[in-house]
Amino acid sequence: MLQSLTSLTLSDSSIATLRGEITSLRGALSKQAGAQARSTGWEDKVRSAEKQRDENKEELVAERRKRIESERRGHKAQERICELHSQSLI
């Protein structure tokens, strides 16, 4: 009987220890879940910022092309004006 009582006491102690560990693990998992949710939110923000950056780069390239084309047309027009002016002086 004493042996059974000792065995039950040890079992109760083990169960209490396991319950404490489970509670601790649940807390840790909850923290991890929260951290992951925050991380996912940041990852979405980073992806959005990267997409915006890529769109801005594309827009910049397009604007540079337009500027270069405008400068080319301006030079061509200036050459034509000079040519017409020299012809009118002859």
HELIX and SHEET records of a PDB file:
HELIX    1   1 LEU A    2  LEU A   89  1                                  88    
END                                                                             
